[in-house]
């Protein structure tokens, strides 16, 4: 069976003697048996290894960079007619927004939301109200090129007004017709990636995984914010209701894929200074 390429992150772990078996492709179905499928459940108390990203062997990643304050996207109806149907926002100029991870630049191709959250957590809140996915690919000119990096941000409802809520509410109030051009403030992303008053990743989990929609391709490094330690993305109930009201052909969007088995894959916990 043909195997997928191992991300640089996984090569780092292999050098440290912590890597699992090489990932294999999975069939396009919910009960896929690939070794590195996403999403998963996180338990900060066990199943994790100390952070390697600050060592010389595995240099730390840096937050995304944006060439302009206003980014232009195209609204796209994805997987229409399936349980996974969603509204995705494809970047019209991916080269202007990227992230450097393990010394390699990945480009922001698209972002979308799920409700409830796809990743789950052991702790006071197991499932969050929503989850933002920022999908980065290794080239700016392909929607399907892997390896890739996905940033997952759990989102909770709050009674207080937050910058993230205002950005998301404005986005959901825009023209979301299939194919419509849309302007998005980079503040939607930067407002949920602050920690200790610095532009930085909050405490996070990093692990090798897959896309959570067809074709469930592996070769994806996930960076998932630990919502129990630093809940930076918060929205009002009204904004959540606005998302839940979105439909395609009379059916709600943004359903979540069930959590997948962890097997022996490494999960790295990252806490910034």
Helices and strands as residue ranges (DSSP letters): H 8-15, E 41-42, E 65-66, E 70-78, E 86-91, G 94-96, E 97-101, E 104-114, E 120-121, E 130-137, E 148-157, H 163-172, E 181-185, H 187-190, E 194-195, E 198-199, E 204-210, E 218-225, E 234-235, H 237-244, E 247-248, E 251-252, E 267-270
